[in-house]
Amino acid sequence: MNRNTIVTYTAGGRSVLFSCQYANPIWITDMTGVSSNNVQISEAQGAAQIGSTISNQSVQPKDITINGAVLKEAEINRSAILACVLPGVIGRLTVTQGGKSWYIDGTPKSTPEFSNGSAAQTFQFVLHCPYPYFTSSEDGSSIVAGLTKLFQFPCSLAGEWYVSKYSESLFSMVENTGSSPVEFDVVFSAKASVTNPEIYHVERGSYIRINKEMAAGETITVSTVYGHKGVVVRLPDSTQTNGFKYLDVGSDLNLQMDPGSNTIRGDAENGKSALSIKIVMPKGVVPGL
């Protein structure tokens, strides 16, 4: 981090802004665990084998330790931090640096411990993050099928031009600019009757398919995000129901978008021209900052 880095902690409807600039009232002196990850490695060794063979690797949850100081209005700012960083309440730590923002969710493993003092007080707290990667705050969503926006600045209004246009391409490229695979939501929307909509990930050879006839105005969202995996059907009257029973048995709910370009095919058994498909995901995730 540098002196232009801004760190925000949000939880329970409250927010505290920390800065790396000395002139600010709440100053961060150090953050550890932001860039590193612990990997648990399982290995096996056969008879007379030199070394071992790795059988499995898993990235472990991480702890981030935040050290800082309250430099102005110590009692007021101390109370604000204690009211935000609460035990048992999940919070979001957002780091903004170089014009980009990344966030990580976690729960306090150790709530803020303050030193004594009337003019300035130091503090420390530890955030336990079950998902150890930072997620981009920028939207990386893509239209796989449906209307694609074309209007942009600067523009010329001479001749024939389009505000948007329906994508007739069978294949679309979904970009993951991060360095790790990203979970996502896929949203199927029907403007008229559509039967059995699906997406197919060409590189992975996996698909997500809904075995259902969708009515005009109906929306189906399938999530591969851990903790939110499932299917939600939103009917034309805005009623929401669990649509897991419509998910094809071969659908991959562990499907992710790999770093770089992902080739996605959108399709439907009938009514494809009335189908809109959107991939909703962050711009990317990174193991550390």
LOMI-505916 format. One record per residue (C-alpha): residue number from 0; residue in one letter; x, y, z. Coordinates in Angstrom, 2 decimals. Layout:
<atoms>
[atom NUM, "A", [X, Y, Z]];
...
</atoms>
This chain:
<atoms>
[atom 0, "M", [0.00, 0.00, 0.00]];
[atom 1, "N", [1.00, 3.60, -0.50]];
[atom 2, "R", [-0.06, 6.90, 1.05]];
[atom 3, "N", [-2.91, 7.29, -1.44]];
[atom 4, "T", [-4.52, 4.03, -0.35]];
[atom 5, "I", [-7.94, 4.30, 1.27]];
[atom 6, "V", [-9.37, 1.44, 3.32]];
[atom 7, "T", [-13.06, 1.27, 4.24]];
[atom 8, "Y", [-14.69, -1.16, 6.65]];
[atom 9, "T", [-18.48, -1.58, 6.38]];
[atom 10, "A", [-20.74, -3.67, 8.61]];
[atom 11, "G", [-24.23, -3.51, 10.04]];
[atom 12, "G", [-25.13, -0.38, 8.10]];
[atom 13, "R", [-22.11, 1.53, 9.49]];
[atom 14, "S", [-18.87, 2.47, 7.77]];
[atom 15, "V", [-15.43, 3.66, 8.88]];
[atom 16, "L", [-12.84, 5.15, 6.53]];
[atom 17, "F", [-9.17, 4.55, 7.23]];
[atom 18, "S", [-6.40, 6.36, 5.35]];
[atom 19, "C", [-2.68, 5.89, 4.96]];
[atom 20, "Q", [-2.17, 9.66, 5.07]];
[atom 21, "Y", [-1.00, 11.02, 8.40]];
[atom 22, "A", [-3.19, 14.14, 8.14]];
[atom 23, "N", [-6.41, 12.07, 8.37]];
[atom 24, "P", [-8.07, 11.45, 11.76]];
[atom 25, "I", [-7.96, 7.62, 11.45]];
[atom 26, "W", [-4.66, 6.37, 10.13]];
[atom 27, "I", [-3.59, 2.85, 9.14]];
[atom 28, "T", [-0.02, 2.09, 10.11]];
[atom 29, "D", [0.16, -1.50, 8.85]];
[atom 30, "M", [-1.93, -4.32, 7.36]];
[atom 31, "T", [-0.65, -7.89, 7.33]];
[atom 32, "G", [-2.13, -10.88, 5.50]];
[atom 33, "V", [-3.36, -8.78, 2.58]];
[atom 34, "S", [-0.96, -10.20, -0.01]];
[atom 35, "S", [-0.26, -13.73, 1.25]];
[atom 36, "N", [-2.20, -16.99, 1.13]];
[atom 37, "N", [-1.63, -20.25, 2.98]];
[atom 38, "V", [-1.99, -23.42, 0.90]];
[atom 39, "Q", [-2.65, -26.80, 2.49]];
[atom 40, "I", [-0.90, -29.50, 0.48]];
[atom 41, "S", [-1.70, -33.20, 0.68]];
[atom 42, "E", [0.93, -35.58, -0.70]];
[atom 43, "A", [1.70, -39.26, -0.87]];
[atom 44, "Q", [4.93, -41.20, -1.10]];
[atom 45, "G", [5.25, -44.63, -2.63]];
[atom 46, "A", [7.75, -47.33, -1.76]];
[atom 47, "A", [11.27, -46.33, -2.83]];
[atom 48, "Q", [9.89, -43.09, -4.32]];
[atom 49, "I", [12.22, -40.13, -4.20]];
[atom 50, "G", [10.26, -37.18, -2.87]];
[atom 51, "S", [6.48, -37.30, -3.00]];
[atom 52, "T", [3.48, -36.77, -5.26]];
[atom 53, "I", [1.05, -33.95, -4.56]];
[atom 54, "S", [-2.49, -35.33, -4.42]];
[atom 55, "N", [-4.42, -32.22, -3.46]];
[atom 56, "Q", [-3.99, -28.51, -2.77]];
[atom 57, "S", [-6.46, -26.14, -1.11]];
[atom 58, "V", [-6.14, -22.43, -0.40]];
[atom 59, "Q", [-6.95, -21.75, 3.25]];
[atom 60, "P", [-8.97, -18.90, 4.77]];
[atom 61, "K", [-6.85, -15.92, 5.72]];
[atom 62, "D", [-6.58, -13.52, 8.66]];
[atom 63, "I", [-5.94, -9.84, 7.99]];
[atom 64, "T", [-4.50, -7.80, 10.85]];
[atom 65, "I", [-5.16, -4.06, 10.74]];
[atom 66, "N", [-3.00, -1.76, 12.86]];
[atom 67, "G", [-3.78, 1.94, 13.07]];
[atom 68, "A", [-4.04, 5.07, 15.11]];
[atom 69, "V", [-6.73, 7.57, 15.97]];
[atom 70, "L", [-5.04, 10.96, 15.70]];
[atom 71, "K", [-7.88, 13.45, 16.15]];
[atom 72, "E", [-11.02, 13.46, 18.31]];
[atom 73, "A", [-9.84, 10.21, 19.87]];
[atom 74, "E", [-12.95, 9.39, 21.89]];
[atom 75, "I", [-15.40, 10.08, 19.04]];
[atom 76, "N", [-13.46, 8.11, 16.43]];
[atom 77, "R", [-12.71, 5.31, 18.88]];
[atom 78, "S", [-16.44, 4.91, 19.53]];
[atom 79, "A", [-17.15, 4.95, 15.76]];
[atom 80, "I", [-14.69, 2.11, 15.14]];
[atom 81, "L", [-16.00, 0.01, 18.04]];
[atom 82, "A", [-19.59, 0.52, 16.81]];
[atom 83, "C", [-18.66, -0.71, 13.32]];
[atom 84, "V", [-16.19, -3.55, 13.91]];
[atom 85, "L", [-18.54, -5.75, 15.92]];
[atom 86, "P", [-18.09, -9.34, 17.15]];
[atom 87, "G", [-20.18, -11.85, 15.23]];
[atom 88, "V", [-21.09, -9.37, 12.49]];
[atom 89, "I", [-19.78, -9.98, 8.95]];
[atom 90, "G", [-18.07, -6.93, 7.47]];
[atom 91, "R", [-16.52, -5.87, 4.19]];
[atom 92, "L", [-12.99, -4.49, 3.90]];
[atom 93, "T", [-12.53, -2.41, 0.74]];
[atom 94, "V", [-9.10, -1.29, -0.44]];
[atom 95, "T", [-8.95, 1.54, -3.00]];
[atom 96, "Q", [-5.61, 2.17, -4.64]];
[atom 97, "G", [-4.50, 3.46, -8.03]];
[atom 98, "G", [-8.09, 4.12, -9.12]];
[atom 99, "K", [-9.17, 0.52, -8.48]];
[atom 100, "S", [-11.17, -0.96, -5.61]];
[atom 101, "W", [-11.04, -4.51, -4.25]];
[atom 102, "Y", [-13.03, -5.98, -1.36]];
[atom 103, "I", [-12.94, -9.00, 0.92]];
[atom 104, "D", [-15.62, -10.16, 3.36]];
[atom 105, "G", [-14.92, -11.47, 6.84]];
[atom 106, "T", [-15.86, -11.49, 10.50]];
[atom 107, "P", [-13.73, -10.04, 13.31]];
[atom 108, "K", [-11.56, -12.71, 14.93]];
[atom 109, "S", [-10.37, -10.07, 17.36]];
[atom 110, "T", [-12.27, -6.80, 17.78]];
[atom 111, "P", [-10.34, -3.50, 18.10]];
[atom 112, "E", [-8.00, -3.21, 21.04]];
[atom 113, "F", [-7.14, 0.42, 21.82]];
[atom 114, "S", [-4.30, 1.95, 23.76]];
[atom 115, "N", [-4.92, 4.67, 26.32]];
[atom 116, "G", [-4.42, 8.33, 25.52]];
[atom 117, "S", [-6.31, 11.59, 25.21]];
[atom 118, "A", [-4.61, 13.03, 22.10]];
[atom 119, "A", [-3.94, 9.85, 20.09]];
[atom 120, "Q", [-4.70, 6.15, 20.48]];
[atom 121, "T", [-3.38, 3.13, 18.61]];
[atom 122, "F", [-5.57, 0.14, 17.80]];
[atom 123, "Q", [-5.48, -3.33, 16.27]];
[atom 124, "F", [-8.12, -5.81, 15.09]];
[atom 125, "V", [-8.05, -9.08, 13.14]];
[atom 126, "L", [-10.48, -9.93, 10.33]];
[atom 127, "H", [-11.02, -13.62, 9.49]];
[atom 128, "C", [-11.87, -14.09, 5.79]];
[atom 129, "P", [-13.32, -17.52, 4.81]];
[atom 130, "Y", [-12.95, -16.71, 1.09]];
[atom 131, "P", [-9.31, -15.54, 0.94]];
[atom 132, "Y", [-9.31, -13.69, -2.40]];
[atom 133, "F", [-10.03, -10.03, -3.06]];
[atom 134, "T", [-12.90, -9.32, -5.47]];
[atom 135, "S", [-12.99, -6.37, -7.84]];
[atom 136, "S", [-15.62, -3.74, -7.08]];
[atom 137, "E", [-15.97, -3.15, -10.84]];
[atom 138, "D", [-18.71, -4.87, -12.79]];
[atom 139, "G", [-17.46, -7.45, -15.27]];
[atom 140, "S", [-20.91, -8.58, -16.43]];
[atom 141, "S", [-21.42, -9.55, -20.07]];
[atom 142, "I", [-24.35, -10.01, -22.46]];
[atom 143, "V", [-24.21, -13.49, -24.01]];
[atom 144, "A", [-27.46, -13.16, -25.96]];
[atom 145, "G", [-29.94, -10.34, -26.35]];
[atom 146, "L", [-29.62, -6.59, -26.81]];
[atom 147, "T", [-26.07, -5.24, -26.86]];
[atom 148, "K", [-25.56, -1.52, -26.15]];
[atom 149, "L", [-23.89, 0.34, -29.02]];
[atom 150, "F", [-24.34, 4.02, -28.14]];
[atom 151, "Q", [-21.25, 5.67, -26.69]];
[atom 152, "F", [-19.37, 8.98, -26.59]];
[atom 153, "P", [-17.92, 10.46, -28.69]];
[atom 154, "C", [-20.52, 9.72, -31.35]];
[atom 155, "S", [-21.70, 10.84, -34.75]];
[atom 156, "L", [-25.43, 11.21, -35.37]];
[atom 157, "A", [-25.04, 11.26, -39.15]];
[atom 158, "G", [-26.40, 8.40, -41.20]];
[atom 159, "E", [-27.82, 5.17, -39.80]];
[atom 160, "W", [-26.88, 4.15, -36.26]];
[atom 161, "Y", [-28.22, 2.02, -33.41]];
[atom 162, "V", [-28.68, 2.59, -29.71]];
[atom 163, "S", [-28.62, -1.20, -29.24]];
[atom 164, "K", [-28.83, -4.32, -31.38]];
[atom 165, "Y", [-29.77, -7.96, -30.81]];
[atom 166, "S", [-26.74, -10.23, -30.82]];
[atom 167, "E", [-27.21, -13.05, -33.34]];
[atom 168, "S", [-23.80, -14.60, -32.63]];
[atom 169, "L", [-23.83, -18.17, -31.33]];
[atom 170, "F", [-20.68, -17.53, -29.29]];
[atom 171, "S", [-19.73, -14.64, -27.00]];
[atom 172, "M", [-16.49, -13.87, -25.19]];
[atom 173, "V", [-16.66, -13.26, -21.45]];
[atom 174, "E", [-13.52, -11.62, -20.04]];
[atom 175, "N", [-12.15, -12.31, -16.58]];
[atom 176, "T", [-9.37, -9.76, -16.04]];
[atom 177, "G", [-8.38, -11.18, -12.65]];
[atom 178, "S", [-5.84, -13.90, -11.95]];
[atom 179, "S", [-8.20, -16.53, -10.51]];
[atom 180, "P", [-11.45, -18.22, -11.66]];
[atom 181, "V", [-14.64, -16.29, -10.85]];
[atom 182, "E", [-18.05, -17.61, -9.78]];
[atom 183, "F", [-21.03, -15.94, -11.41]];
[atom 184, "D", [-24.80, -15.67, -11.88]];
[atom 185, "V", [-26.42, -16.35, -15.23]];
[atom 186, "V", [-29.72, -14.57, -15.85]];
[atom 187, "F", [-32.13, -15.94, -18.49]];
[atom 188, "S", [-34.86, -13.45, -19.51]];
[atom 189, "A", [-37.70, -14.18, -21.93]];
[atom 190, "K", [-39.42, -11.53, -24.06]];
[atom 191, "A", [-41.71, -14.23, -25.51]];
[atom 192, "S", [-42.07, -17.97, -25.03]];
[atom 193, "V", [-38.66, -19.69, -24.68]];
[atom 194, "T", [-38.05, -23.42, -24.16]];
[atom 195, "N", [-35.04, -24.93, -22.34]];
[atom 196, "P", [-32.52, -22.05, -22.26]];
[atom 197, "E", [-28.85, -22.86, -21.63]];
[atom 198, "I", [-25.26, -21.64, -21.68]];
[atom 199, "Y", [-22.28, -23.77, -22.69]];
[atom 200, "H", [-18.68, -23.05, -21.65]];
[atom 201, "V", [-16.63, -24.16, -24.66]];
[atom 202, "E", [-13.20, -24.42, -22.97]];
[atom 203, "R", [-14.48, -26.30, -19.93]];
[atom 204, "G", [-17.03, -28.41, -21.80]];
[atom 205, "S", [-19.65, -27.69, -19.13]];
[atom 206, "Y", [-23.15, -26.26, -19.34]];
[atom 207, "I", [-26.07, -24.88, -17.35]];
[atom 208, "R", [-29.51, -25.73, -18.73]];
[atom 209, "I", [-33.04, -25.03, -17.53]];
[atom 210, "N", [-35.67, -27.61, -18.55]];
[atom 211, "K", [-38.69, -25.35, -18.63]];
[atom 212, "E", [-40.84, -23.30, -20.97]];
[atom 213, "M", [-40.41, -19.67, -19.98]];
[atom 214, "A", [-43.29, -17.25, -20.42]];
[atom 215, "A", [-42.92, -13.69, -21.69]];
[atom 216, "G", [-41.54, -11.50, -18.90]];
[atom 217, "E", [-40.18, -14.42, -16.90]];
[atom 218, "T", [-36.62, -14.39, -15.53]];
[atom 219, "I", [-34.55, -17.30, -14.22]];
[atom 220, "T", [-31.30, -16.73, -12.32]];
[atom 221, "V", [-28.83, -19.57, -11.77]];
[atom 222, "S", [-25.99, -18.89, -9.31]];
[atom 223, "T", [-22.68, -20.77, -9.08]];
[atom 224, "V", [-21.52, -18.53, -6.20]];
[atom 225, "Y", [-20.60, -20.54, -3.12]];
[atom 226, "G", [-23.18, -20.02, -0.40]];
[atom 227, "H", [-25.74, -18.84, -2.98]];
[atom 228, "K", [-25.80, -21.80, -5.40]];
[atom 229, "G", [-29.26, -22.44, -6.74]];
[atom 230, "V", [-32.03, -21.36, -9.11]];
[atom 231, "V", [-34.53, -18.53, -8.62]];
[atom 232, "V", [-37.54, -18.13, -10.92]];
[atom 233, "R", [-39.12, -14.69, -11.14]];
[atom 234, "L", [-42.55, -14.89, -12.78]];
[atom 235, "P", [-44.08, -12.06, -14.88]];
[atom 236, "D", [-46.10, -10.94, -11.82]];
[atom 237, "S", [-42.79, -10.55, -9.87]];
[atom 238, "T", [-43.47, -13.64, -7.72]];
[atom 239, "Q", [-40.25, -15.50, -6.87]];
[atom 240, "T", [-39.99, -19.27, -6.42]];
[atom 241, "N", [-37.25, -21.87, -6.02]];
[atom 242, "G", [-36.54, -23.27, -9.49]];
[atom 243, "F", [-33.97, -25.94, -8.61]];
[atom 244, "K", [-36.30, -28.66, -9.94]];
[atom 245, "Y", [-35.95, -27.18, -13.44]];
[atom 246, "L", [-32.13, -27.46, -13.46]];
[atom 247, "D", [-30.90, -30.13, -15.88]];
[atom 248, "V", [-29.19, -33.01, -14.04]];
[atom 249, "G", [-25.98, -32.52, -16.02]];
[atom 250, "S", [-25.67, -28.80, -15.23]];
[atom 251, "D", [-22.42, -27.74, -13.56]];
[atom 252, "L", [-23.11, -25.54, -10.52]];
[atom 253, "N", [-19.34, -25.36, -9.92]];
[atom 254, "L", [-18.80, -23.66, -13.27]];
[atom 255, "Q", [-16.51, -20.62, -13.14]];
[atom 256, "M", [-15.07, -18.10, -15.58]];
[atom 257, "D", [-11.35, -18.70, -16.03]];
[atom 258, "P", [-8.79, -15.86, -16.15]];
[atom 259, "G", [-8.69, -14.36, -19.63]];
[atom 260, "S", [-11.24, -15.03, -22.37]];
[atom 261, "N", [-14.08, -17.53, -21.90]];
[atom 262, "T", [-16.09, -18.67, -24.93]];
[atom 263, "I", [-19.77, -18.96, -24.00]];
[atom 264, "R", [-22.58, -20.20, -26.24]];
[atom 265, "G", [-26.15, -19.20, -25.44]];
[atom 266, "D", [-28.97, -21.33, -26.84]];
[atom 267, "A", [-32.55, -22.53, -26.41]];
[atom 268, "E", [-34.57, -25.39, -27.85]];
[atom 269, "N", [-37.24, -22.96, -29.07]];
[atom 270, "G", [-37.60, -19.17, -29.07]];
[atom 271, "K", [-33.92, -18.27, -28.98]];
[atom 272, "S", [-34.56, -14.88, -30.61]];
[atom 273, "A", [-36.72, -13.93, -27.62]];
[atom 274, "L", [-34.05, -14.98, -25.09]];
[atom 275, "S", [-31.69, -12.61, -23.30]];
[atom 276, "I", [-28.75, -14.07, -21.36]];
[atom 277, "K", [-26.53, -12.07, -19.02]];
[atom 278, "I", [-23.49, -13.24, -17.05]];
[atom 279, "V", [-23.28, -11.27, -13.79]];
[atom 280, "M", [-19.90, -11.28, -12.05]];
[atom 281, "P", [-17.17, -8.99, -10.74]];
[atom 282, "K", [-14.42, -7.94, -13.12]];
[atom 283, "G", [-12.06, -10.38, -11.45]];
[atom 284, "V", [-10.54, -11.71, -8.24]];
[atom 285, "V", [-6.91, -11.70, -7.07]];
[atom 286, "P", [-5.20, -13.79, -4.36]];
[atom 287, "G", [-3.67, -10.71, -2.78]];
[atom 288, "L", [-3.00, -6.99, -3.08]];
</atoms>
